[in-house]
């Protein structure tokens, strides 16, 4: 009688231990399955680069989501295929600029070079707001006529280097691009005054090196 009772007690303890082990195993399996089904979203990258006509463009997810409170679905929409969800063109919010640009704002612009220099979009473009009437900052706000002699090139160096590098890469004879192809037509006076005379005066190099003098345009 006594032995049977002891056997029953041991059997109950063994069953209880097995139940604990099974419960723990189920808990572990559940956690693992949840982790695979619901992966924790990565904090990075929130900034991505993608190609455009102007070169690599920096897109800051954090700025759009947190600062401007734009939902993911505003740019991305679900795709019926297994591929990555399609996204809306940037121009649906950021309209393309039309019309001629004034001197100091025109010319080729290399996004790659500015991104490599750790500049953000807002370094040149204002913080977006529907009530804001600010325009993108002109190149001359950073690239002055003389530059700082170190990291920031002068406006003349920036624009002229872009022209020269383009001619060299495409084996075009230097000088094949005249001023009016970069500077707005019918505004050559401002182009020559700001681009030539201003630079020569500030660097105290005199008019030497300029192809024309004042009388070429103004007469005697």
Steps between C-alpha positions, in 0.01 A plus 500: 500500500777738598705419189211565265443847652870589459494386139199718432668804657816460291290460188316827570827690557642362178193605307519848654865536395416390148221757490742775608749400229229492232368838609850650488561346157172642369594843636842492331351379170237773517759773555714372213201480265389852595847635432504349151145603414532851648863611459603810688530785249856624460578858595733533202505589229259787525696691237531350154657609173335451165590610150338796328584730211702717739702212640457320831219646707491463876159398638453530874218276625530639853445857384191410301345275765587680825544863400229528235280218640459336161376142508686227310195444277528859375804399294483120492204293392448125509593295196314190386828326429760377747735783404569803714204735534492769233557861599359830384718739303659780704348751256152420632594721798815678382411677178766551234629856466420666170629808325849652471733519797689816588877521495659319789221242513537333163752244380538129563442380855667187635295348784764227549773746593283682752373179662859373530575825687235395760257771395131429554216602269411790728852638459377636166124446515289657774301287744182419315182672612185571301498851648863569416590710197874451533697405191794255491816675611715632214843352438664833582382470862777244553719558196601865521697676230827427678421188706680429825817364340450159661188284483263742327578583140418839357199539272731544202693182580184296553332591174812512287631167630169338410522633146864402455454148640203443270699611196796281595290189567327532163812607307344833411734782409534741795307815436227323306248620756448874502376702797144533368450122511529506879404859576144605424466650150438875481662541842863489392576831664438360849690185410810688391485755780460242776708223344797692361536848638402410855746215515787699350440793734481287817814306411677821390609332181383784279317457171784290359379161382149612412417459132322833476512840665227746592496677165416172326147529641470861609684672213700819541 
